[in-house]
Amino acid sequence: MSKLIGTLTAGALALALSGFAYAADEPQPQGQPRAEQTQPGQPSDTAKREQEYQIALKRCESLSAPDKQKCVDAAKKKYGEM
């Protein structure tokens, strides 16, 4: 009976220690900023930028032809849509 208890104790100890060894093998990110997670109702940076670009283009619609083209070109340059 004591042989069985000794074997079971050694097996339990081996399993317990292997968990620590496995955790030590996983790489830990250091010095890397975590990616910002957006909330469900919050637009991402690219979606927000696209929305701002669309608003800038809508502002250009009420202008006359030469001013409108300058306004559209400025919006494209600002938001990198060219």
C-alpha positions in Angstrom: 0.0 0.0 0.0 2.8 2.4 0.8 4.3 1.7 -2.6 1.1 2.8 -4.3 0.9 6.0 -2.2 4.5 6.8 -3.0 3.8 6.3 -6.7 0.7 8.5 -6.7 2.5 11.2 -4.7 5.3 11.2 -7.2 2.9 11.4 -10.1 1.0 14.3 -8.5 4.2 16.1 -7.8 5.4 15.6 -11.4 2.1 16.9 -12.8 2.1 19.9 -10.5 5.7 20.9 -11.4 5.1 20.4 -15.2 2.5 23.1 -15.1 5.0 25.6 -13.8 7.5 24.6 -16.4 5.0 25.0 -19.2 4.0 28.5 -17.9 7.7 29.5 -17.9 8.1 28.5 -21.6 5.4 30.9 -22.8 6.9 34.1 -24.1 5.9 37.2 -22.1 5.5 40.5 -24.1 7.7 43.1 -22.6 7.8 46.8 -23.6 5.1 46.4 -26.2 2.1 48.6 -25.8 -1.2 46.8 -25.8 -3.5 47.4 -28.7 -6.2 49.7 -27.8 -9.5 47.9 -27.7 -12.6 49.8 -28.9 -15.9 49.5 -27.1 -18.8 48.2 -29.1 -20.3 51.7 -29.6 -16.9 53.4 -30.3 -15.5 53.6 -33.8 -12.0 52.5 -34.6 -9.3 55.0 -35.6 -9.6 54.3 -39.3 -13.4 54.5 -39.1 -13.2 57.8 -37.3 -10.7 59.1 -39.8 -13.0 58.0 -42.7 -15.9 59.7 -41.0 -14.0 63.0 -40.6 -13.0 62.7 -44.3 -16.6 62.4 -45.4 -17.6 65.4 -43.3 -14.8 67.5 -44.9 -16.1 66.5 -48.3 -19.6 67.4 -47.4 -18.4 70.9 -46.4 -17.0 71.3 -49.9 -20.3 70.6 -51.6 -21.7 74.1 -51.0 -18.7 75.9 -52.6 -18.4 77.1 -56.2 -16.5 75.0 -58.7 -13.0 76.3 -58.4 -13.2 76.6 -54.6 -14.9 73.2 -54.4 -12.0 71.5 -56.2 -9.5 73.2 -53.9 -11.5 72.2 -50.9 -11.7 68.5 -52.1 -8.0 68.5 -52.9 -7.1 69.8 -49.4 -9.4 67.2 -47.7 -7.7 64.4 -49.8 -4.3 65.7 -48.9 -5.2 66.0 -45.2 -6.7 62.6 -44.8 -4.4 60.8 -47.3 -7.1 59.7 -49.8 -5.2 60.7 -52.9 
